[in-house]
């Protein structure tokens, strides 16, 4: 499913992605963050690792720095004591402190100033909405 979506996006813009990671790397990241990833995010990590298209850069694994989901989520937790403990940082929009979060249910949220607003029921639908 993710592969087909990325092919569609690649018809409109350049897509940068990783090579995907193993289940062991995913389990290690979950332990480091003390949370479980959604099944959809695990699929994303296995297939692409991390992703960037248009002006969006999404966290993942198989990369160091601000796109590494463990590093990025831990950093945001340190900066914001109210950062939801059951969510990961999916994207830092870099505008007015707006973050895009993803939780273990698969939902995607816009988060700023301690307020979460649900913007999608799934990671796949969220990514799809960005290229339509």
C-alpha positions in Angstrom: 0.0 0.0 0.0 2.8 2.4 1.0 4.8 1.5 -2.1 2.0 2.4 -4.4 1.3 5.7 -2.7 5.0 6.7 -3.0 4.9 5.8 -6.7 2.0 8.2 -7.1 3.8 11.0 -5.2 6.9 10.4 -7.2 4.9 11.2 -10.4 4.5 14.8 -9.0 7.7 15.5 -7.1 11.0 14.1 -6.0 10.7 11.6 -3.2 13.6 11.0 -0.8 13.4 7.9 1.3 15.5 5.4 3.2 15.9 1.7 2.5 13.7 0.5 5.3 14.7 -1.2 8.5 14.4 -4.5 10.2 11.9 -5.6 12.8 14.7 -5.7 15.4 15.5 -2.0 14.8 11.9 -1.1 15.2 11.6 -3.0 18.5 14.8 -1.3 19.8 13.4 2.1 18.9 10.1 1.3 20.7 12.0 0.3 23.8 14.1 3.5 23.7 10.9 5.6 23.6 8.9 3.4 25.9 5.9 3.2 23.5 4.5 0.9 20.8 4.3 2.2 17.2 1.2 1.7 15.2 1.1 -1.2 12.8 1.0 1.3 10.0 4.1 3.2 11.2 5.9 -0.2 11.5 5.1 -0.9 7.9 6.3 2.5 6.9 9.6 1.9 8.8 10.1 -1.5 7.2 9.4 -0.2 3.7 11.0 3.3 3.6 12.7 4.0 7.0 12.2 7.8 6.6 10.6 10.0 4.0 10.7 13.4 2.4 8.6 15.0 -0.4 7.5 18.5 -1.3 8.4 20.5 1.8 7.7 17.7 4.2 10.3 15.7 6.1 9.0 12.7 8.1 10.9 11.0 10.9 11.8 7.4 10.8 14.7 5.0 11.3 17.8 4.3 9.3 18.9 7.9 9.6 20.6 10.1 12.2 19.8 13.5 13.4 16.5 15.4 13.3 14.8 12.8 11.1 15.5 10.0 13.5 12.2 9.3 15.3 14.0 8.4 18.6 16.2 11.4 18.6 13.5 13.8 17.5 10.8 12.5 19.9 13.2 12.5 22.8 14.3 16.1 22.0 10.7 17.3 21.8 9.9 15.6 25.1 12.8 17.4 26.8 11.6 20.8 25.4 7.9 20.3 26.2 6.9 18.6 29.5 3.3 18.2 28.1 4.4 16.3 25.0 2.1 13.3 24.8 3.9 10.3 26.1 2.0 7.9 23.8 3.0 9.7 20.6 6.0 10.1 18.4 7.1 13.2 16.4 6.2 12.5 12.8 7.1 16.0 11.5 8.2 19.3 12.8 6.6 21.8 10.5 9.0 24.6 11.6 6.1 27.1 11.7 4.8 28.6 14.9 5.8 25.5 16.9 3.4 23.2 15.1 4.3 19.5 15.3 2.7 16.6 13.6 2.3 13.6 15.9 1.4 10.0 15.4 0.1 7.7 18.1 -0.1 3.9 18.5 -3.8 3.9 17.3 -2.5 5.2 13.9 -4.1 8.6 14.2 -2.2 11.8 13.2 -2.5 15.0 15.1 -1.4 18.6 14.8 0.1 19.7 18.1 1.0 23.1 19.4 1.0 24.9 22.7 -0.2 21.7 24.5 -3.2 21.3 22.3 -3.8 18.3 20.0 -6.1 18.4 17.0 -6.8 15.1 15.1 -6.1 15.7 11.4 -6.3 12.1 10.1 -7.3 8.6 11.2 -4.3 7.0 9.6 -0.7 7.7 8.5 -1.5 6.5 5.0 -4.5 8.8 4.6 -2.4 11.7 6.0 0.4 11.2 3.5 -2.0 10.7 0.7 -3.8 14.0 1.5 -0.5 15.9 1.2 0.0 15.1 -2.4 -3.5 15.4 -3.7 
